[in-house]
Amino acid sequence: MPAPLEPRYTLKDVADRAGVAISTASLVFSGKRPVAEPTRERVLKAAADLD
């Protein structure tokens, strides 16, 4: 029996977990525009939590 696949998380999953819009999470990762530091930290923590 093959090993179960690990879940693949999307930008929406990260945004939902961080409590921000998908567009805000996208800006954090793209760096195209500034994002408030507390928001940036929440998004990065959410991504890390989801692994």
MMTF fields as JSON, N, C-alpha, C and O atoms, coordinates in Angstrom:
{
  "mmtfVersion": "1.0.0",
  "mmtfProducer": "UNKNOWN",
  "numBonds": 203,
  "numAtoms": 204,
  "numGroups": 51,
  "numChains": 1,
  "numModels": 1,
  "chainsPerModel": [1],
  "groupsPerChain": [51],
  "chainIdList": ["A"],
  "bondAtomList": [4, 2, 8, 6, 12, 10, 16, 14, 20, 18, 24, 22, 28, 26, 32, 30, 36, 34, 40, 38, 44, 42, 48, 46, 52, 50, 56, 54, 60, 58, 64, 62, 68, 66, 72, 70, 76, 74, 80, 78, 84, 82, 88, 86, 92, 90, 96, 94, 100, 98, 104, 102, 108, 106, 112, 110, 116, 114, 120, 118, 124, 122, 128, 126, 132, 130, 136, 134, 140, 138, 144, 142, 148, 146, 152, 150, 156, 154, 160, 158, 164, 162, 168, 166, 172, 170, 176, 174, 180, 178, 184, 182, 188, 186, 192, 190, 196, 194, 200, 198],
  "bondOrderList": [1, 1, 1, 1, 1, 1, 1, 1, 1, 1, 1, 1, 1, 1, 1, 1, 1, 1, 1, 1, 1, 1, 1, 1, 1, 1, 1, 1, 1, 1, 1, 1, 1, 1, 1, 1, 1, 1, 1, 1, 1, 1, 1, 1, 1, 1, 1, 1, 1, 1],
  "groupList": [{"groupName": "MET", "atomNameList": ["N", "CA", "C", "O"], "elementList": ["N", "C", "C", "O"], "formalChargeList": [0, 0, 0, 0], "bondAtomList": [1, 0, 2, 1, 3, 2], "bondOrderList": [1, 1, 2], "singleLetterCode": "M", "chemCompType": "L-PEPTIDE LINKING"}, {"groupName": "PRO", "atomNameList": ["N", "CA", "C", "O"], "elementList": ["N", "C", "C", "O"], "formalChargeList": [0, 0, 0, 0], "bondAtomList": [1, 0, 2, 1, 3, 2], "bondOrderList": [1, 1, 2], "singleLetterCode": "P", "chemCompType": "L-PEPTIDE LINKING"}, {"groupName": "ALA", "atomNameList": ["N", "CA", "C", "O"], "elementList": ["N", "C", "C", "O"], "formalChargeList": [0, 0, 0, 0], "bondAtomList": [1, 0, 2, 1, 3, 2], "bondOrderList": [1, 1, 2], "singleLetterCode": "A", "chemCompType": "L-PEPTIDE LINKING"}, {"groupName": "LEU", "atomNameList": ["N", "CA", "C", "O"], "elementList": ["N", "C", "C", "O"], "formalChargeList": [0, 0, 0, 0], "bondAtomList": [1, 0, 2, 1, 3, 2], "bondOrderList": [1, 1, 2], "singleLetterCode": "L", "chemCompType": "L-PEPTIDE LINKING"}, {"groupName": "GLU", "atomNameList": ["N", "CA", "C", "O"], "elementList": ["N", "C", "C", "O"], "formalChargeList": [0, 0, 0, 0], "bondAtomList": [1, 0, 2, 1, 3, 2], "bondOrderList": [1, 1, 2], "singleLetterCode": "E", "chemCompType": "L-PEPTIDE LINKING"}, {"groupName": "ARG", "atomNameList": ["N", "CA", "C", "O"], "elementList": ["N", "C", "C", "O"], "formalChargeList": [0, 0, 0, 0], "bondAtomList": [1, 0, 2, 1, 3, 2], "bondOrderList": [1, 1, 2], "singleLetterCode": "R", "chemCompType": "L-PEPTIDE LINKING"}, {"groupName": "TYR", "atomNameList": ["N", "CA", "C", "O"], "elementList": ["N", "C", "C", "O"], "formalChargeList": [0, 0, 0, 0], "bondAtomList": [1, 0, 2, 1, 3, 2], "bondOrderList": [1, 1, 2], "singleLetterCode": "Y", "chemCompType": "L-PEPTIDE LINKING"}, {"groupName": "THR", "atomNameList": ["N", "CA", "C", "O"], "elementList": ["N", "C", "C", "O"], "formalChargeList": [0, 0, 0, 0], "bondAtomList": [1, 0, 2, 1, 3, 2], "bondOrderList": [1, 1, 2], "singleLetterCode": "T", "chemCompType": "L-PEPTIDE LINKING"}, {"groupName": "LYS", "atomNameList": ["N", "CA", "C", "O"], "elementList": ["N", "C", "C", "O"], "formalChargeList": [0, 0, 0, 0], "bondAtomList": [1, 0, 2, 1, 3, 2], "bondOrderList": [1, 1, 2], "singleLetterCode": "K", "chemCompType": "L-PEPTIDE LINKING"}, {"groupName": "ASP", "atomNameList": ["N", "CA", "C", "O"], "elementList": ["N", "C", "C", "O"], "formalChargeList": [0, 0, 0, 0], "bondAtomList": [1, 0, 2, 1, 3, 2], "bondOrderList": [1, 1, 2], "singleLetterCode": "D", "chemCompType": "L-PEPTIDE LINKING"}, {"groupName": "VAL", "atomNameList": ["N", "CA", "C", "O"], "elementList": ["N", "C", "C", "O"], "formalChargeList": [0, 0, 0, 0], "bondAtomList": [1, 0, 2, 1, 3, 2], "bondOrderList": [1, 1, 2], "singleLetterCode": "V", "chemCompType": "L-PEPTIDE LINKING"}, {"groupName": "GLY", "atomNameList": ["N", "CA", "C", "O"], "elementList": ["N", "C", "C", "O"], "formalChargeList": [0, 0, 0, 0], "bondAtomList": [1, 0, 2, 1, 3, 2], "bondOrderList": [1, 1, 2], "singleLetterCode": "G", "chemCompType": "PEPTIDE LINKING"}, {"groupName": "ILE", "atomNameList": ["N", "CA", "C", "O"], "elementList": ["N", "C", "C", "O"], "formalChargeList": [0, 0, 0, 0], "bondAtomList": [1, 0, 2, 1, 3, 2], "bondOrderList": [1, 1, 2], "singleLetterCode": "I", "chemCompType": "L-PEPTIDE LINKING"}, {"groupName": "SER", "atomNameList": ["N", "CA", "C", "O"], "elementList": ["N", "C", "C", "O"], "formalChargeList": [0, 0, 0, 0], "bondAtomList": [1, 0, 2, 1, 3, 2], "bondOrderList": [1, 1, 2], "singleLetterCode": "S", "chemCompType": "L-PEPTIDE LINKING"}, {"groupName": "PHE", "atomNameList": ["N", "CA", "C", "O"], "elementList": ["N", "C", "C", "O"], "formalChargeList": [0, 0, 0, 0], "bondAtomList": [1, 0, 2, 1, 3, 2], "bondOrderList": [1, 1, 2], "singleLetterCode": "F", "chemCompType": "L-PEPTIDE LINKING"}],
  "groupTypeList": [0, 1, 2, 1, 3, 4, 1, 5, 6, 7, 3, 8, 9, 10, 2, 9, 5, 2, 11, 10, 2, 12, 13, 7, 2, 13, 3, 10, 14, 13, 11, 8, 5, 1, 10, 2, 4, 1, 7, 5, 4, 5, 10, 3, 8, 2, 2, 2, 9, 3, 9],
  "groupIdList": [1, 2, 3, 4, 5, 6, 7, 8, 9, 10, 11, 12, 13, 14, 15, 16, 17, 18, 19, 20, 21, 22, 23, 24, 25, 26, 27, 28, 29, 30, 31, 32, 33, 34, 35, 36, 37, 38, 39, 40, 41, 42, 43, 44, 45, 46, 47, 48, 49, 50, 51],
  "secStructList": [7, 7, 7, 7, 7, 7, 7, 7, 7, 7, 2, 2, 2, 2, 2, 2, 2, 2, 6, 1, 7, 2, 2, 2, 2, 2, 2, 2, 2, 2, 7, 1, 1, 7, 7, 7, 2, 2, 2, 2, 2, 2, 2, 2, 2, 2, 2, 2, 2, 2, 7],
  "xCoordList": [0.852, 0.0, 0.898, 1.784, 0.687, 1.539, 1.332, 0.264, 2.372, 2.286, 1.289, 1.199, 0.539, -0.414, 0.329, 1.407, -0.266, 0.339, 0.164, -0.871, 1.173, 1.054, 0.176, 0.195, -0.587, -1.46, -0.646, 0.44, -1.183, -0.557, -1.391, -2.592, -0.759, -1.466, -1.345, -0.35, -2.368, -2.404, -2.216, -2.207, -2.068, -1.976, -3.238, -3.171, -4.38, -5.637, -5.581, -6.057, -5.013, -4.887, -4.033, -4.37, -2.941, -2.053, -2.784, -2.745, -3.444, -4.169, -5.266, -5.412, -6.03, -7.089, -6.516, -7.05, -5.44, -4.828, -4.284, -4.347, -3.752, -3.189, -4.265, -4.011, -5.471, -6.545, -6.377, -6.735, -5.828, -5.625, -6.224, -6.593, -6.318, -6.783, -5.696, -4.51, -6.124, -5.175, -4.197, -3.007, -4.696, -3.817, -2.735, -1.606, -3.072, -2.074, -1.012, 0.181, -1.439, -0.472, 0.43, 1.634, -0.145, 0.635, 1.691, 2.829, 1.322, 2.28, 3.44, 4.581, 3.147, 4.216, 5.255, 6.457, 4.786, 5.715, 6.368, 7.508, 5.658, 6.23, 7.16, 8.119, 6.873, 7.675, 7.46, 8.261, 6.384, 6.149, 5.706, 5.906, 5.117, 4.685, 4.939, 5.0, 5.086, 5.311, 4.062, 2.936, 4.284, 3.219, 3.651, 4.825, 2.701, 3.018, 3.729, 3.355, 4.739, 5.561, 4.746, 4.979, 3.8, 3.022, 2.223, 2.076, 1.716, 0.964, 1.9, 1.585, 3.039, 4.045, 4.428, 4.512, 4.659, 5.039, 3.925, 4.197, 2.655, 1.523, 1.443, 1.213, 1.636, 1.574, 2.71, 2.483, 3.914, 5.053, 4.899, 5.267, 4.36, 4.123, 3.064, 3.206, 2.007, 0.959, 1.529, 1.205, 2.377, 3.004, 3.896, 3.888, 4.646, 5.526, 4.714, 5.076, 3.614, 2.75, 2.16, 1.995, 1.848, 1.294, 2.394, 2.115, 3.632, 4.815, 4.879, 5.813],
  "yCoordList": [-1.181, 0.0, 1.244, 1.355, 2.177, 3.371, 4.273, 4.291, 5.01, 5.947, 7.048, 7.469, 7.518, 8.598, 9.872, 10.169, 10.605, 11.864, 12.928, 12.995, 13.742, 14.858, 15.924, 16.105, 16.627, 17.654, 18.766, 19.116, 19.307, 20.455, 21.673, 21.714, 22.639, 23.838, 24.911, 24.991, 25.721, 26.786, 28.141, 28.249, 29.147, 30.511, 30.86, 31.581, 30.354, 30.588, 29.985, 30.601, 28.8, 28.171, 29.035, 29.232, 29.54, 30.4, 31.685, 32.104, 32.301, 33.546, 33.334, 34.135, 32.263, 31.969, 31.794, 32.331, 31.046, 30.796, 32.088, 32.269, 32.985, 34.245, 35.306, 36.33, 35.06, 36.034, 37.246, 38.364, 37.008, 38.097, 37.685, 36.528, 38.646, 38.365, 37.611, 37.709, 36.866, 36.148, 37.127, 36.834, 38.284, 39.273, 39.766, 40.028, 39.893, 40.323, 39.253, 39.555, 38.009, 36.919, 36.874, 36.643, 37.092, 37.103, 38.199, 37.977, 39.373, 40.479, 40.145, 40.528, 39.44, 39.056, 38.21, 38.436, 37.24, 36.33, 36.94, 36.609, 37.822, 38.406, 39.576, 39.819, 40.301, 41.461, 42.645, 43.579, 42.624, 43.697, 45.0, 46.074, 44.916, 46.11, 45.884, 44.742, 46.964, 46.798, 46.29, 46.619, 45.494, 44.975, 45.271, 45.129, 45.684, 45.989, 44.792, 43.64, 45.084, 44.025, 43.013, 41.813, 43.438, 42.432, 41.505, 40.315, 42.054, 41.248, 40.284, 39.106, 40.792, 39.946, 38.78, 37.641, 39.058, 38.01, 36.978, 35.781, 37.443, 36.509, 35.573, 34.372, 36.133, 35.322, 34.304, 33.134, 34.731, 33.803, 32.731, 31.578, 33.094, 32.104, 31.105, 29.905, 31.586, 30.687, 29.689, 28.502, 30.177, 29.301, 28.267, 27.091, 28.698, 27.771, 26.739, 25.563, 27.18, 26.265, 25.181, 24.033, 25.561, 24.597, 23.713, 22.668, 24.154, 23.444, 23.448, 22.893],
  "zCoordList": [0.0, 0.0, 0.0, 0.848, -0.929, -0.993, 0.221, 0.833, 0.544, 1.665, 1.326, 0.173, 2.324, 2.051, 1.658, 2.174, 0.744, 0.3, 1.379, 2.042, 1.54, 2.475, 1.842, 0.624, 2.657, 2.084, 1.429, 1.892, 0.358, -0.313, 0.024, -0.242, 0.595, 1.002, -0.068, -0.788, -0.151, -1.146, -0.468, 0.758, -1.283, -0.776, 0.011, 1.006, -0.431, 0.28, 1.68, 2.634, 1.817, 3.133, 4.059, 5.226, 3.534, 4.335, 4.722, 5.879, 3.754, 4.021, 5.063, 5.986, 4.915, 5.885, 7.287, 8.257, 7.383, 8.693, 9.306, 10.522, 8.473, 8.961, 9.18, 9.816, 8.651, 8.795, 7.898, 8.267, 6.715, 5.75, 4.419, 4.222, 3.504, 2.149, 1.387, 1.702, 0.388, -0.457, -1.092, -1.208, -1.502, -2.144, -1.181, -1.597, 0.091, 1.082, 1.253, 1.285, 1.361, 1.489, 0.254, 0.37, -0.909, -2.137, -2.112, -2.526, -1.631, -1.543, -0.606, -0.863, 0.467, 1.399, 0.666, 0.804, -0.111, -0.784, -2.019, -2.344, -2.705, -3.922, -3.618, -4.349, -2.533, -2.193, -3.116, -3.117, -3.905, -4.874, -4.228, -4.795, -3.069, -2.335, -0.855, -0.398, -0.109, 1.326, 2.035, 1.661, 3.05, 3.91, 5.336, 5.679, 6.167, 7.571, 8.212, 7.992, 8.993, 9.586, 10.402, 10.255, 11.258, 11.993, 11.067, 11.346, 9.978, 9.011, 8.303, 8.133, 7.898, 7.237, 8.135, 7.676, 9.407, 10.354, 10.521, 10.612, 10.562, 10.692, 9.489, 9.638, 8.302, 7.091, 7.067, 6.761, 7.383, 7.383, 8.451, 8.225, 9.613, 10.67, 10.227, 10.465, 9.588, 9.097, 8.095, 8.135, 7.201, 6.212, 6.903, 6.536, 7.882, 8.609, 9.377, 9.423, 9.981, 10.732, 9.827, 10.241, 8.589, 7.643, 7.036, 6.449, 7.19, 6.708, 5.207, 4.628]
}
